[in-house]
Amino acid sequence: MGSEASAARGLRRGGPADLSVKADDTARRETEEEAREPFLAALGERAKALRTRRGLTRKALARATGVSERHLANLEYGVGNASILVLSQVARGLQCSVAELVGDLTTQSPEWLLLRELLADRDEGTLRRVRLAALELTGGVSPPISETPIRSSRIALIGLRGAGKSTLGRMLAEDLDFPFVELSREIEKLAGCSISEILGLYGQNAYRRYERRALEEAIEAYPEAVIATAGGLVSDLVSFNLLLRHCTTVWLTADPEDHMSRVAAQGDLRPMAASREAMDDLKSILAGRAAFYSKADLRIDTSAQPLAETFQILRAQACAAVGVPIE
C-alpha cells in the first residue's frame, strides 16, 4: 500500500514513477508504429490523401459518412481493421470507389492491367503525352505540338481560395472584353440557393454535380471567356479533365499565409470550418492538390509581387497562350 501511494505521489509530482510511465507510453507507441500492417498503413495514407485533396476536415468527413472521428483517425493511421461497410461509407464521402480507396482501380479488365504495366514507372512527361494522345483518340482536343501552341480562348483560373481568381479574373475579362464566368455564382443559379445551403442540404456529391453542369454550360455558351473556378474542382477528375480539354488553364498560387489572410478579409472561413488548426489544414489541402493544379498550362505566383504587377504578368502570359495580340 505504501509503495502504491508513493508511486501515486510520484505521478502527481512528476517524479521517477511519472518518468517511467512516460517511457512505457513512448515504447508502446514505437512498438505500435513498427507493428502496423503495411496494407493498412498504405490504406490509411490513401484515405488521408483523398480527404485532404477534397478539402475536408476529419470532422466534416465524419458528418458526411456517419463514421466516428476516432474510427476515421484509426483508419488514416493504419491501426484497426476497418470493415468493408465502413470503407464503403468512407469511399462515398470521398467521392471515390472502394477500389480507388484500397488502391486497386486498375484491375477492372485485362486492358487496364496491360495499360498499368505499360505505364508503370514512366516519368510525368511521358504520362502527359500519353494522356494527350488518349484525349485525341477519345474525341478530346490535344494541343498542337509546336514551339508556340495556340490554346483555347477560354481562360480558366484554378487554385485554392484566396489565390486571386475572382479579382484577377474580372480584371482580365474586362481587359480582353471577354465574358467573366465565376463558376460558384453559376452553381448557385442552377441550384437556386447558396453554396453553403447546397453543401448543408444535399452534400458534397450534389455540389460536384452542379459544378460539372455549370462548367459544361459555360463551355458550351462561351467560345471566349475568363472562368474563375472553385478551389476543389480538381477533386472531381471528370470536371477537371473537361476543363483541361476545353480551356487554357492558369494555376494561381500563393503563400499559405496569403491564402488565409485574403479569405479572412472576405469574412469567409468556410474551407477551414470546424477546425482548430486552420493553417495546418490549409497546408494539407495545398499539398494534396498541388499535383493536380500543376497540370495547368500556366502558373503564376500571386504572392510574389503587388496586384497590378501580377495582373500584367497574367495578361501577358494568357494573351500569348491564346494568340491575342497585346495592345
ABEGO torsion letter per residue (X at the ends): XAAAAAAAAAAAAGBAAAAAAAAAAAAAAAAAAAABBAAAAAAAAAAAAAAAAAGBBAAAAAAAAGBBAAAAAAAAAGBEBBBAAAAAAAAAAAGBBAAAAAGAAAAABAAAAAAAAAABGBBAAAAAAAAAAAAAAAGBBBBBBBABBBBBABBBBBEBBGAGAAAAAAAAAAAAGBBBBBAAAAAAAAAGBBAAAAAAAAEAAAAAAAAAAAAAAAAAABABBBBBBBAAAAABAAAAAAAAAABBBBBBBBBAAAAAAAAAAAGBAAAABGBABAAAAAAAAAAAAAAAAAABABBBBAAABBAAAAAAAAAAAAAAAAGBBBX
